[in-house]
Amino acid sequence: MKILFPSEPFSPKIVDSSFMPEYEAAKLVGFTPFLFDHDEFVRSGELKTNLPTTSSTEDSTLFLRSWML
């Protein structure tokens, strides 16, 4: 399963520090964590993420762990 976590506002390659324990726990149990820019999404509706683009349907489950939208 893939999990999207918010990134730090000015560091898009670092998980938001509020979610760091959950991010690390997700990796430990075998989930694949990715990051997205929460502020940009709220501001523009554009989802900027480090999820790879693929046409494969393998492991297509995506879970959002974030602030309330």
Contacts in CASP RR format, 6 or more apart in sequence:
PFRMAT RR
TARGET T0000
AUTHOR 0000-0000-0000
METHOD contacts of the structure
MODEL  1
MKILFPSEPFSPKIVDSSFMPEYEAAKLVGFTPFLFDHDEFVRSGELKTN
LPTTSSTEDSTLFLRSWML
1 31 0 8 1.000
1 32 0 8 1.000
1 59 0 8 1.000
1 61 0 8 1.000
1 62 0 8 1.000
1 63 0 8 1.000
2 31 0 8 1.000
2 32 0 8 1.000
2 33 0 8 1.000
2 34 0 8 1.000
2 51 0 8 1.000
2 59 0 8 1.000
2 61 0 8 1.000
2 62 0 8 1.000
2 63 0 8 1.000
3 26 0 8 1.000
3 31 0 8 1.000
3 32 0 8 1.000
3 33 0 8 1.000
3 34 0 8 1.000
3 62 0 8 1.000
3 63 0 8 1.000
3 64 0 8 1.000
3 65 0 8 1.000
4 33 0 8 1.000
4 34 0 8 1.000
4 35 0 8 1.000
4 36 0 8 1.000
4 49 0 8 1.000
4 51 0 8 1.000
4 62 0 8 1.000
4 63 0 8 1.000
4 64 0 8 1.000
4 65 0 8 1.000
4 66 0 8 1.000
5 15 0 8 1.000
5 16 0 8 1.000
5 19 0 8 1.000
5 22 0 8 1.000
5 23 0 8 1.000
5 26 0 8 1.000
5 33 0 8 1.000
5 34 0 8 1.000
5 35 0 8 1.000
5 36 0 8 1.000
5 65 0 8 1.000
5 66 0 8 1.000
6 15 0 8 1.000
6 16 0 8 1.000
6 19 0 8 1.000
6 35 0 8 1.000
6 36 0 8 1.000
6 37 0 8 1.000
6 38 0 8 1.000
6 66 0 8 1.000
6 67 0 8 1.000
7 13 0 8 1.000
7 14 0 8 1.000
7 15 0 8 1.000
7 16 0 8 1.000
7 35 0 8 1.000
7 36 0 8 1.000
7 37 0 8 1.000
7 38 0 8 1.000
8 14 0 8 1.000
8 15 0 8 1.000
8 16 0 8 1.000
8 17 0 8 1.000
9 16 0 8 1.000
9 39 0 8 1.000
12 35 0 8 1.000
12 37 0 8 1.000
12 48 0 8 1.000
12 50 0 8 1.000
13 35 0 8 1.000
13 50 0 8 1.000
14 35 0 8 1.000
15 23 0 8 1.000
15 33 0 8 1.000
15 35 0 8 1.000
16 38 0 8 1.000
19 65 0 8 1.000
22 65 0 8 1.000
23 33 0 8 1.000
26 33 0 8 1.000
27 33 0 8 1.000
32 59 0 8 1.000
34 49 0 8 1.000
34 50 0 8 1.000
34 51 0 8 1.000
35 49 0 8 1.000
35 50 0 8 1.000
36 47 0 8 1.000
36 48 0 8 1.000
36 49 0 8 1.000
36 50 0 8 1.000
36 51 0 8 1.000
36 66 0 8 1.000
37 48 0 8 1.000
37 49 0 8 1.000
38 66 0 8 1.000
38 67 0 8 1.000
40 46 0 8 1.000
40 48 0 8 1.000
41 47 0 8 1.000
41 48 0 8 1.000
41 69 0 8 1.000
42 69 0 8 1.000
51 62 0 8 1.000
END
